[in-house]
């Protein structure tokens, strides 16, 4: 049963000339002053969410995006600041791209944030997918085998920092501590200072493949799935539940998962579709080339695989796939509950901020959703 409501804001500037026939994604350029506006947008949305009883605002780490779509370079630093601007709202990292970090520095930064916010920052980790940023930071991502190998060693070291009072790690990439003398003795172990206050650390990952599901389950990480078609969502929820059971973590369908969807509220479905369609299309102009069309056809084939559609999806596709819900509150409630009913352990729903939607309009949507949709779930 859904109990908590989240929002995903990847950090886009207020885009102009949006939509399928608007400015091409790769042609967008913005000034440094425009890039900075995402921080104020995040603050305003976080404060609105805090007032309305939302649970968590999630943001995304990215670099070099002069196109203006994802402009937050440091999620822990951002979350620390947002925690000073709000009272109760949790701030989620979706996701710290670990291959671009030294895992000990990431562990230290998170531990400090966990302590000074009293647990309001939620840890999230990912492997990355933008070659421009990951490879520039000296880590592999084009070579997916090397990327996975690096990431898994980094996670092992990160978890030692969090959960062991003293540790050592000697792997392919990291030698911690190195065999050096320190103050008259040879180092054999390290202690992360500080360590998080809230242990064990709750860690979230995005579900990207069957291999990632098995790895997440082996670590008992929690899972986020957003903007997936109904068939693919069902496959992922079931696979995650089964993988967790294999490693001794028995869970109900949907337990320890956040399900995210796009939505727009209006008096009629037609008006909602007309209002959000340019923003929907703007999103997929940027994200579809990265493979983020997680829909299946009538035969269950994933879009982009042999025989299945390979085009950029329309809003009508998203509505049919139950990845987007557009219409009056009753219509949106019906759509969300139709998915919720299949997963008895599901407690978290996430609203995706469509990339072309202006902040003022999105905050109006959040207020309407809080007033007329959220109570339908709290009453049960």
DASULNOR-V845213 format. One line per field, one symbol per residue. psi: psi as a letter, one per 30 degrees, with the letter a starting at -180 (. if undefined). burial: + if it has 16 or more other ideal C-beta (glycine too) atoms within 10 Angstrom, else -. Layout:
# DASULNOR-V845213
psi = ???
burial = ???
This chain:
# DASULNOR-V845213
psi = kkfkklkjjfhkljklhllegakkeffkklleeeefffeeeeeeeeeeeeefglekkklkkllgiffgejgjfjeeeeeeeeffflefkljkjilkjefglkfeeeeeeeeeeeefghgfkkkkklflfjeeeeeegglkfejeeeeeeeeeeeeeeeeeeefkekllkjaeekjjllilkjhglkkfllkkjlllejklkjkklkjfleeeeeeeeffhllkkkkhkleeeeeeeeeeeeeeeeeggjkllkfkhkkkklklkklfleeeeeeefeeeeeeefeefefgghjillafggkkkflkflkglklleeeeeefhfkkkaleeeeeeeefeeeffjffkfkkkkkjkffkkeeeeeeeeeeeeefeeffeff.
burial = -+--+++++++++++--+---++-+--+-+----+-++--+++-++++++-+-++++++++++-+-+++++++-++-+++-++--+--+++++++++++++-++-+++++++++--+--+++++++++++--+++---+++-----++-++-+++-++++++----+-+----+-+-------------+-+--++----++++++++---++++++-+-+++++++++++++++++-+++-++------+-++++++++++++++--+--++-++++++++++++++---+++++-----++----++---+-+-+++-+++++++++-+++-++--++--+--++++++++++++-+-+++-++-+++--++-++---
